[in-house]
Amino acid sequence: MPHGTLYDPIRKKDVPATPEEHVRQATIQFLLNEVKVPAHLIAVEFGLCAIDPKTDDRVDILVHNFREGAALDKPWLLVECKAPGEYTWEALQVQLNKYLRILTPKYVMLALGDSVRFFQLEGQRFSKIASLPTY
């Protein structure tokens, strides 16, 4: 493999070390170490077909909200990761909007390379927030 591999502690396997995977793995470490999300609540490359059989979309990272008894379609956090230079914030938003037709997360995190934005769902709208609360 030209990029080598990275170990994914959630999927418990080595994965190709693509630029996007570097962003995803850094995000997983942030969630585990800073936000204190229990590893067993994190799903990587979560297939939305588990909720809507008509789609084959996958979200980069989903943090389940089982603590509050929430259904699968109401996760605590939805994260979309992209390698730097591959996407714009606008393109990321378009992709996110597609997922939001199926999911109603409490929080959203967009990671574009080293740049990160956080949002919180308030009623029917997302507001930008400075950071995620501790889980």
SVG drawing of the C-alpha trace seen along z (x, -y; Angstrom):
<svg xmlns="http://www.w3.org/2000/svg" viewBox="-38 -29 42 35">
<polyline fill="none" stroke="black" stroke-width="0.4" points="0.0,0.0 1.4,-3.4 0.2,-5.1 0.9,-2.4 -1.8,-1.7 -3.3,-3.1 -4.7,-1.1 -8.4,-1.9 -9.2,-1.2 -12.9,-1.2 -12.9,1.2 -10.0,3.0 -8.0,3.4 -5.5,1.7 -6.9,-0.5 -5.3,-2.2 -3.6,-5.4 -5.4,-7.7 -5.5,-11.5 -9.2,-11.2 -8.4,-8.3 -5.8,-10.4 -8.5,-13.0 -10.9,-10.2 -8.4,-8.6 -7.4,-12.0 -11.2,-12.7 -11.6,-9.3 -8.7,-10.1 -10.3,-13.5 -13.6,-11.9 -12.0,-9.2 -9.5,-11.5 -11.0,-14.9 -14.8,-14.4 -14.6,-11.1 -16.9,-9.2 -16.9,-5.5 -15.4,-3.5 -18.3,-1.1 -20.7,-4.0 -18.6,-5.0 -19.4,-3.6 -17.1,-4.1 -18.3,-4.0 -21.8,-3.5 -24.1,-2.2 -27.4,-4.2 -29.1,-1.2 -29.5,-0.1 -32.1,-2.9 -33.2,-3.4 -32.9,-0.3 -33.2,-2.5 -29.8,-4.1 -26.2,-2.8 -24.8,-6.0 -22.3,-5.6 -21.4,-8.3 -17.8,-8.6 -18.4,-8.5 -21.6,-8.2 -21.8,-8.4 -24.8,-6.5 -27.1,-8.1 -28.2,-4.9 -27.6,-6.5 -30.7,-8.6 -32.5,-5.7 -32.5,-7.4 -33.3,-5.4 -30.6,-4.6 -31.7,-7.5 -31.1,-10.0 -27.4,-9.8 -25.5,-12.0 -23.1,-13.0 -22.7,-12.8 -19.2,-13.4 -18.2,-13.9 -14.4,-13.9 -12.7,-15.0 -9.0,-15.2 -7.7,-18.8 -8.0,-20.2 -10.5,-17.6 -13.7,-19.4 -15.1,-22.8 -17.3,-23.6 -20.2,-24.0 -19.7,-20.5 -19.4,-19.0 -22.7,-20.8 -24.4,-19.3 -23.3,-15.8 -24.4,-16.4 -27.8,-17.6 -28.3,-14.2 -27.6,-12.4 -29.8,-14.8 -32.8,-13.5 -32.3,-10.2 -30.6,-11.1 -31.4,-13.6 -28.2,-14.0 -27.9,-16.2 -24.5,-17.4 -22.7,-17.6 -18.9,-17.8 -17.4,-18.6 -13.7,-17.9 -12.0,-19.3 -8.4,-18.4 -7.2,-20.2 -10.2,-22.6 -13.2,-21.6 -16.7,-23.1 -19.3,-22.0 -23.0,-22.4 -25.9,-21.7 -29.4,-20.9 -31.9,-23.4 -35.4,-22.7 -35.3,-22.3 -32.1,-24.3 -28.4,-23.8 -26.4,-26.5 -22.6,-26.8 -21.0,-26.1 -17.4,-26.5 -16.8,-22.9 -18.5,-19.6 -19.5,-19.1 -17.9,-16.1 -20.0,-13.0"/>
</svg>
